[in-house]
Amino acid sequence: MTTRSLFLLMSVMAFVACSDSPSGHSPDQDLGLLWVKHAAEYEALSRQAYHQAERALPGFVANKRWTALPGQTNVENLPPAIIIDVDETVVSGADFQLTIERPITQVKLNDWNSTGKALGVAGFARFASTARSAGVELFFVTNRPCESIDGNDDPCPYKTTVLNDIREAGFETDMDHIMLANEKPSWTKEKSYRREVIAHTHRIIMLIGDDLSDFIPCMRAVPAVPCDVAATAESRKDKVTRYAGYWGNGWYILPNPMHGSWTSVR
């Protein structure tokens, strides 16, 4: 083996070793966070998603048989509604992600959002106002938890923070239109049950979020009731293909390279 060949082999081995080794969080080198914070492309994609949803809105409202929720039937006489996620869909958590000391906890996120004004995702406020003007109700389904905080008498303090975040993003709503994880016994981190609750009284014309679990059931590596099978990278891709007709047609996904259920699957 020549000296050059040996050098190349050692370089490849070093690269592989570094690639397989766990690394600590380094905000100044995390391209996902920096892209959301600084890239004009991030804002362009967010506006694109909401603009596309806004253009489709009149048709979905007018078509009394249309539903964006697979399996929903007998919708003709139900009022229209949109189900929308909160974090990275309504408000951006990039600044929180960039500055908070790890590990991230719900308490830290709540404290951060309680002490500062939430940064709305580009395009959300205009779209939400347009939808309301068209007679559509918006329901915010988030996996921020309904749980107590030491020293706070409110049994579900995170809900108030979510309400304020949405208002700070430019849209007025109320507690009845916000649904947190664990707010009721059956409301696990699997959002499908909460979607079904809304579907009992409304025709779901759109789903908007940043994670596959905002659209498709059982997309997590650690399944939550009613799911009992762990999602994999392959199964998630298969589901994206299975529901190909919905993307950009009732389903609108926002970019989020920072966190999500995709980070835990193999």
C-alpha positions, 0 to 999 in steps of 0.5 A, spaced: 500 500 500 502 506 497 503 512 502 497 516 499 493 510 499 494 509 506 493 516 508 486 516 504 484 509 508 486 513 515 482 519 513 475 515 511 476 511 517 476 517 521 470 520 518 466 514 519 468 514 526 466 521 527 460 520 524 458 514 528 460 517 535 455 521 539 456 529 539 453 534 544 448 539 542 452 545 539 447 551 537 452 555 533 453 548 528 446 546 528 444 547 521 437 545 522 436 551 527 440 556 524 436 555 517 430 556 521 433 562 524 436 565 518 434 562 512 430 566 507 428 559 504 424 557 511 420 563 511 418 562 503 416 555 504 412 557 510 408 562 506 408 557 500 404 552 505 399 557 508 398 561 501 397 554 498 392 552 503 388 559 503 387 558 495 384 552 496 380 554 502 374 556 498 373 550 494 373 546 500 368 550 504 363 550 498 364 542 497 360 539 502 362 532 501 370 534 502 374 532 508 381 531 509 380 526 515 381 519 512 375 515 514 370 521 516 363 520 513 356 523 513 360 530 513 355 534 508 351 537 514 357 539 519 360 545 519 367 546 516 373 546 521 381 546 520 385 542 525 392 545 526 398 544 530 402 549 534 409 549 535 413 550 529 406 551 525 403 557 529 409 559 533 417 558 532 421 555 537 428 556 534 430 562 539 428 557 544 432 551 541 438 556 540 439 559 547 436 554 552 441 549 556 440 542 555 436 538 556 430 541 554 423 540 558 416 542 558 417 547 564 423 550 560 419 551 554 413 554 558 418 559 562 421 561 555 414 562 552 411 566 558 417 571 559 417 573 551 413 574 545 412 568 541 414 569 534 409 567 529 410 562 523 410 567 517 403 566 513 399 563 519 396 570 521 393 572 515 391 564 513 387 564 520 383 570 519 381 568 512 379 562 514 375 565 520 372 570 515 370 564 511 366 561 517 371 556 518 373 554 526 380 553 527 382 547 533 389 547 535 391 540 537 398 540 540 402 535 544 404 540 550 402 537 556 396 538 561 400 537 567 401 541 573 407 545 575 410 546 582 408 552 585 402 553 580 395 552 582 392 551 575 392 544 574 393 545 566 398 551 566 401 550 559 394 551 556 394 558 558 401 559 555 399 556 548 393 560 548 397 567 549 402 564 544 397 563 539 394 570 540 401 573 540 402 570 533 396 574 531 390 570 532 385 570 537 382 564 540 379 561 546 380 555 551 375 551 547 379 550 541 385 548 544 387 541 545 393 539 549 396 532 550 393 528 557 388 534 558 383 528 558 384 520 560 384 518 552 388 524 549 395 521 549 400 524 545 397 520 539 393 526 536 388 521 532 383 521 538 383 528 538 382 529 531 376 524 531 373 528 537 373 534 533 370 530 527 364 528 531 362 535 530 365 538 524 367 537 517 375 537 517 377 540 511 384 541 512 390 538 517 396 543 518 402 541 522 410 540 521 410 532 523 407 526 520 403 525 526 399 531 525 396 528 519 397 520 520 396 516 526 402 511 529 408 515 526 412 515 533 418 510 534 415 509 541 407 508 540 402 511 544 395 509 545 391 507 541 397 505 537 401 499 539 406 498 533 413 502 533 413 506 527 420 506 523 423 510 517 421 505 512 413 505 515 413 512 515 415 513 508 410 508 506 405 512 509 407 518 505 406 515 499 399 511 501 396 518 502 400 522 496 393 525 494 393 529 500 399 533 500 398 540 498 390 538 497 388 538 504 394 537 508 399 542 509 406 541 512 411 546 515 418 545 514 421 543 521 429 540 521 430 542 528 426 536 532 420 531 531 418 524 531 422 523 525 429 524 530 427 517 533 425 512 528 430 507 525 
